[in-house]
Amino acid sequence: MSAALDGVRVLDISAGVAGGYCTRLLADLGADIVKAETPGRGDRLRHAGPFGGGLPHRETSIPHLHLNAGKRGITLDAGTASGADLVTQLLGRSDVLVIGDTTRLPRALPLSAFERRYPELVVATLTSSGLPPGAAGTGRVAERPSADIVELALSGYLLMTGDRDREPVKPYGEQARFQAGVHAALGILAALAARDRLDAGGQRVDVAAVEAAAFLVGGAIQRQYVFGRDAIRDGSRTIGMAQNFLYPSTIRPCEGGYVHAHVHNRFPELLATLMREPRLTDPDLLASARGRADEIDGLMHGWLRARDKWTAVREAQELRVPFTEVLDPSEVVDDRFGQHAARGFFRAVAHPVAGEVVQLGPAIRMGSDRTGPPPRAPLLGEHNVEVYADELGLSLRDLGRLSAAGAI
């Protein structure tokens, strides 16, 4: 069965999480991703832990193995004159260019030059706060140094996380940049559809991590715009929901663990039925539930502490009260109910250096998966000969010269 993006070729000269996740999503849909990395060192993802086997190595980084799975790997320094010439040649065989993070091009060969030469090319740029005016005409895509926590703060996300009287809490990893990768992948899909179905030509997809993160858990900016209310940090209570939203929507302790306790919005009295607590049907309480969260938590406490999370969730869901278990990482992998196994969520991937690694499967599945072993991440420069010699027609002597010059 053919994949959605069969025949689409992407040149990825970005670095880090945002571009890596963008093109991983496109690879899952069948695109041919040529991932260019810095000669010698490779993408910075290769140096981010944790590492398979616990020993740091550029081929065993778990973020690299996940985000670069299913791609072909080459080495390329696009900032050199020879490297920029190779980019130009590769783009003659590409539908999409993904660029961003620390990528720099020579001023003599800016993005606008690529777009003029290849009018059907879709160009996606991923940066912290978007390309400044005129940047595409200079070749300068990299910005001043930024970080995920800065992007989350500027997006308003940190207005919603943590306790009221303490500093905000940052989520794990680089969530703003993962969101940027999702937005870029969707933008690329829209641009390809417009090009192929509407004869619209190539388009620019400019994604800022700050703007992408503004959509996380409802978004503080949207809340202000739609409801006219400022976001207020309130611990684990009603994150991302309007101030007048029914309560509970919170993380609460139970026997040996935690559950996300959530009220049925259309039938809030079901919580009282579930917990055999008549006070939870009191109209005054329901009318000001958010302001009386401490009392509601106290009313739930006795019922929750007598049950483990599995029992509490089962009983709640039998009444269509949407409780869910809070799982720790080991419980996610253990897959108690076999849901992950049923859809191939985890896959054992064979790698020549890292060995067999259990990784996440495709984020998007359309129809049947392709047959064959799950794709792995490339070794650094693994496909140099295949791409440069077999496809571009360069000789091995040319490759040696380019390598000595630091271009590949």
C-alpha positions in Angstrom: 0.0 0.0 0.0 1.5 3.4 -1.0 2.0 6.0 1.7 0.5 9.5 1.6 3.8 11.2 0.7 5.3 8.6 -1.6 7.4 10.5 -4.2 7.9 13.6 -2.1 11.5 14.4 -1.3 12.6 16.7 1.5 16.0 18.2 2.1 16.4 18.8 5.9 19.3 21.1 6.8 17.8 22.1 10.1 19.3 21.1 13.5 17.7 20.1 16.8 14.2 19.1 17.9 11.9 21.3 15.8 13.2 20.4 12.4 13.9 16.9 13.5 10.3 16.2 14.6 8.9 18.0 11.6 10.7 15.7 9.1 10.2 12.6 11.3 6.4 13.2 10.9 6.9 13.6 7.1 9.0 10.4 7.0 6.2 8.5 8.8 3.9 9.5 5.9 6.3 8.1 3.3 8.4 11.1 2.3 12.1 10.6 1.4 14.0 12.7 3.9 17.6 13.5 3.2 18.9 14.7 6.6 22.1 16.9 6.3 24.3 17.1 9.4 27.4 19.0 10.3 30.6 17.1 9.2 32.4 15.4 12.1 30.0 16.4 14.9 26.6 15.8 13.4 23.3 17.2 14.5 23.2 18.4 18.1 20.6 15.7 18.8 23.3 13.1 18.6 24.9 14.6 21.8 21.7 14.8 23.8 20.9 12.0 26.3 19.8 9.6 27.4 22.0 7.2 25.5 21.4 3.6 24.7 23.5 1.4 27.0 24.2 4.5 29.2 27.4 5.3 27.4 27.5 8.7 25.5 28.0 8.1 21.8 26.9 10.0 18.7 25.1 6.9 17.3 23.3 5.9 20.5 21.5 9.1 21.5 17.8 8.2 22.1 16.5 11.6 20.9 18.5 11.1 17.7 17.4 7.5 17.2 13.8 8.6 17.6 13.7 11.9 15.7 15.9 10.8 12.7 14.3 7.4 12.2 13.4 6.6 8.6 15.7 9.3 7.1 18.8 9.1 4.9 21.8 10.8 6.4 24.4 12.9 4.7 27.0 15.3 6.0 27.0 18.9 4.7 28.2 22.3 5.8 25.8 24.6 4.0 27.7 27.7 5.2 30.6 27.0 2.9 30.6 28.0 -0.8 31.0 24.3 -1.8 28.3 23.2 0.6 25.9 25.9 -0.6 26.5 24.6 -4.2 25.6 21.1 -3.1 22.4 22.4 -1.5 21.5 24.0 -4.8 22.1 20.7 -6.6 20.1 18.7 -4.0 17.2 21.2 -4.3 16.9 20.4 -8.0 15.7 16.9 -6.9 13.6 18.1 -3.9 10.1 19.2 -3.2 10.7 20.7 0.3 13.5 22.4 2.1 13.4 22.5 5.9 15.8 24.9 7.5 16.2 26.5 10.9 17.8 26.6 14.4 21.5 27.0 13.8 21.5 26.8 10.0 23.4 29.6 8.2 23.8 30.1 4.5 26.3 32.3 2.8 25.0 35.8 2.3 25.6 35.4 -1.4 23.1 32.5 -1.5 20.0 33.4 0.5 16.7 31.5 0.7 15.2 33.9 -1.8 17.7 32.7 -4.4 16.5 29.1 -3.9 12.9 30.2 -4.3 13.6 32.1 -7.5 15.5 29.2 -9.0 12.9 26.5 -7.9 9.5 28.2 -8.0 7.8 24.9 -7.1 9.9 24.5 -3.9 8.2 24.6 -0.5 10.5 26.2 2.0 9.9 25.8 5.7 11.8 27.8 8.3 11.7 26.9 12.0 13.1 29.5 14.4 12.4 30.7 18.0 10.4 33.8 17.2 10.0 33.8 13.4 12.1 35.2 10.6 12.7 38.9 11.0 11.8 41.1 8.0 14.3 40.8 5.2 16.1 37.7 6.7 15.2 35.5 3.7 17.2 37.8 1.5 20.4 37.6 3.6 20.8 33.9 4.1 20.7 34.4 7.9 18.2 32.1 9.5 19.8 31.6 12.9 18.7 34.0 15.6 20.2 35.0 18.9 20.5 32.1 21.3 17.2 30.9 22.8 15.9 28.0 24.8 12.7 26.1 25.2 12.0 27.7 28.6 12.3 31.2 27.1 9.9 30.3 24.3 7.4 28.8 26.8 7.6 32.0 28.8 7.1 34.3 25.9 4.1 32.2 24.6 2.2 32.6 27.9 2.4 28.9 28.7 4.2 29.4 32.0 1.3 31.6 33.2 -0.7 28.4 33.6 1.7 25.9 35.2 2.7 25.7 38.9 1.2 26.9 42.2 -0.1 30.4 42.6 2.5 31.5 45.2 5.5 29.9 43.5 7.5 30.1 40.3 6.1 28.4 37.2 6.8 24.8 36.3 8.5 24.0 33.0 7.3 20.8 31.2 9.9 18.1 30.5 12.0 18.3 27.4 11.6 20.8 24.5 7.9 21.1 24.2 7.8 24.4 22.4 10.1 23.0 19.7 8.1 19.8 19.4 5.0 22.0 18.8 6.9 24.0 16.2 7.7 20.7 14.4 4.0 19.8 14.4 3.0 23.2 13.0 5.7 23.0 10.3 4.7 19.6 9.2 1.1 20.6 8.9 2.1 23.8 7.0 4.2 21.7 4.6 1.3 19.3 4.0 -1.0 22.3 3.2 1.6 23.9 0.9 2.1 20.6 -1.0 -1.6 20.2 -1.4 -2.0 23.8 -2.7 0.9 23.3 -5.1 -0.3 20.0 -6.5 -4.1 20.6 -6.5 -4.4 24.3 -7.0 -1.3 24.9 -9.1 -0.2 27.4 -6.5 3.6 26.9 -6.9 5.9 26.7 -4.0 5.2 28.5 -0.7 7.0 29.7 2.4 6.1 28.1 5.7 7.6 30.2 8.5 7.1 28.7 12.0 8.0 30.4 15.3 8.3 28.1 18.4 6.9 30.9 20.5 3.7 31.1 18.5 3.4 27.3 18.3 3.7 27.0 22.1 0.9 29.6 22.5 -1.6 26.8 21.6 -0.5 24.4 24.3 -3.3 23.3 26.7 -5.7 25.9 25.6 -3.3 28.8 25.6 -3.1 31.8 27.9 -3.4 34.2 25.0 -6.5 32.5 23.6 -8.1 32.5 27.1 -7.6 36.3 27.3 -8.9 36.8 23.8 -12.0 34.5 24.0 -13.0 34.8 27.6 -11.4 38.1 28.6 -9.7 36.5 31.6 -6.0 36.3 32.5 -4.6 32.8 33.0 -3.8 32.0 36.7 -1.5 29.3 37.9 -3.5 26.9 40.1 -1.4 23.9 40.6 -2.9 20.8 38.9 -6.4 22.3 38.9 -8.2 23.0 35.6 -5.0 23.6 33.6 -5.9 25.2 30.3 -9.6 25.7 31.1 -11.6 28.9 31.6 -12.0 30.2 35.2 -15.8 29.5 35.1 -15.3 25.8 34.0 -16.9 23.1 36.2 -14.7 21.5 38.8 -13.1 19.0 39.3 -10.5 18.7 36.6 -7.4 17.9 38.7 -4.8 15.4 39.7 -5.6 13.7 43.0 -3.9 11.0 45.1 -5.5 7.6 45.5 -4.3 4.3 46.9 -0.7 3.9 45.7 -0.9 6.4 42.9 -2.8 9.3 41.2 -5.8 9.8 39.0 -7.0 12.7 36.8 -10.4 13.4 38.3 -12.7 15.1 35.9 -16.4 16.0 36.1 -19.0 15.0 33.4 -19.7 18.5 32.0 -23.3 17.7 31.0 -24.2 15.6 34.1 -22.1 16.9 37.0 -24.4 15.1 39.5 -22.9 11.8 38.3 -19.8 12.5 40.5 -22.1 12.4 43.6 -23.6 9.1 42.4 -20.1 7.6 41.9 -18.8 8.6 45.3 -22.1 8.3 47.2 -21.7 11.9 48.4 -25.0 13.9 48.3 -23.2 17.2 49.0 -21.7 17.0 45.5 -25.2 17.7 44.1 -25.7 20.9 46.1 -26.7 23.6 43.6 -24.7 26.3 45.5 -21.6 24.1 45.4 -22.0 23.4 41.7 -22.6 27.0 40.9 -19.3 28.1 42.4 -17.3 24.8 42.1 -14.1 26.4 41.0 -14.1 28.7 44.0 -14.8 25.8 46.4 -12.2 23.4 45.0 -10.7 22.7 48.4 -14.1 21.5 49.7 -14.7 19.3 46.6 -11.2 17.8 46.9 -11.9 17.0 50.5 -15.3 15.3 49.6 -13.5 13.2 47.0 -10.6 12.2 49.3 -12.2 9.4 51.2 -13.5 7.7 48.1 -10.2 8.0 46.3 -8.0 6.8 49.1 -9.9 3.5 49.4 -9.2 2.6 45.7 -6.2 2.2 43.6 -6.1 4.1 40.3 -7.2 1.2 38.2 -10.3 0.6 40.3 -11.2 4.2 40.6 -11.0 4.8 36.8 -12.9 1.6 36.0 -15.8 2.6 38.4 -15.8 6.2 37.2 -15.9 5.3 33.5 -18.7 2.8 34.0 -20.8 5.9 34.9 -19.3 7.9 32.0 -17.4 10.1 34.5 -14.1 10.8 32.6 -11.4 9.8 35.1 -8.0 8.6 33.8 -5.0 7.0 35.4 -1.8 9.0 35.8 0.9 6.6 34.6 4.6 6.6 35.3 6.9 5.8 32.4 7.4 2.2 33.4 3.6 1.7 33.4 3.3 3.2 29.9 5.9 0.7 28.6 4.3 -2.2 30.6 1.1 -1.6 28.5 -1.3 -3.1 31.1 -4.3 -3.3 28.7 -2.3 -4.1 25.5 -3.5 -0.9 23.7 0.0 0.1 22.6 0.8 -3.4 21.3 -2.4 -3.5 19.3 -1.5 -0.4 17.3 2.3 -0.9 17.2 3.0 2.1 19.4 6.3 0.6 20.5 8.6 -1.1 18.0 11.9 -2.9 18.4 14.4 -1.3 15.9 17.7 -2.9 15.0 20.6 -0.5 14.8 24.2 -1.4 13.9 25.7 0.5 16.8 23.0 0.9 19.4 21.7 -2.7 19.0 18.0 -3.4 19.4 16.2 -0.3 20.7 12.6 -0.1 21.6 11.3 3.1 20.0 8.0 4.9 19.3 6.3 3.9 16.1 4.7 6.4 13.7 2.7 9.3 15.2 0.4 9.1 12.2 -1.0 6.0 10.6 -3.1 6.0 7.5 -4.5 2.6 6.3 -2.0 -0.3 6.6 1.6 0.1 7.5 4.2 -0.8 5.0 5.8 -4.2 5.4 9.3 -4.8 6.5 11.4 -3.9 9.5 10.8 -0.6 11.3 13.1 2.1 9.9 16.2 3.2 11.9 18.1 6.4 12.2 21.1 6.7 9.9 24.8 6.6 10.9 26.5 9.9 10.5 27.1 10.4 6.8 25.9 6.9 6.0 24.3 7.9 2.7 26.9 10.3 1.4 27.9 8.0 -1.5 24.3 7.1 -2.3 23.2 10.8 -2.5 26.3 12.6 -3.8 27.7 9.9 -6.1 24.8 7.8 -7.2 22.2 10.6 -7.5 24.2 13.8 -8.2 26.9 12.0 -10.2 29.9 13.2 -8.2 33.0 11.1 -8.4 34.8 9.6 -5.4 37.6 12.0 -6.1 35.1 14.9 -5.8 33.8 13.5 -2.5 37.4 13.3 -1.2 38.0 16.9 -2.2 34.8 18.1 -0.7 35.5 16.2 2.5 39.0 17.7 2.8 37.5 21.2 2.3 35.0 20.6 5.2 32.0 20.8 2.9 30.9 17.2 3.6 
